[in-house]
């Protein structure tokens, strides 16, 4: 029963609520019982044939190169992906954001782009600059700011409905979201971002606490701070994750959402949330001039261990010590994480 299909939900509610603009964009299944993950795959295959920009994006993805870097205690992969320069190098300051046309607003989507309406509130769209063999952007149908707290239940539902093949991830508005003014998640094949495998390694998992059947763990020898929450109880997980973001906000001494990247997956009736608390978005080397500049802009994928380098120079020259120093520079200090976990109620 848990796996309701999108189409079943939509039959009950969406028709009357959605604007003609969104209805015109809606991609639906021939078979109303099609699970959401399968429907998403069908959307992707359809869009590769009907949306030239996406065809080009996936052709570009086929040419990316990978290189493994062994750091102290962990490994990462570099992905040389020139197609990501727009996103990785994106200007995300308030003025630049104000002055550009929002690329996630329904009225601004390219004419051939279609999406799957989810819970009458989000559109599952294909990302035209893919990092993964299946890469989706799940954007709110309204132009509202990127903030996680009100959408934690949606994130958990999405992860369940897209399981077992896809993982949902979230980038905070100041640490990786290239549209910080428009609420969105992304989704990618489960297990491709290395942290998802690391989070299953017994030798790495450090149990810290359990609150209302939500297990709280950290990962050791990982070169950056990460909190893992695991639970079968959705409501309890929503509460603990909400309290965790609030505790992080207090630790960081900020009034807005604490900087964080979050991955969420669902397997064996259990959710796993992986949260990277961040002290800063881009490392100092991102802002250097000329040859000293390194175009690495860590978001969930990168801090998760798949570092996208749009420039070949960076792909060839970045080494273990550079990765370690960037991770350390942009992560919350370990003592602050320990304090946050202890304070959690
Ligand atoms: Zn927008």
Boltz pocket constraint, residues with backbone or C-beta under 6 A from the ligand:
constraints:
  - pocket:
      binder: B
      contacts: [[A, 102], [A, 103], [A, 104], [A, 105], [A, 142], [A, 143], [A, 144], [A, 181], [A, 182]]
      max_distance: 6.0
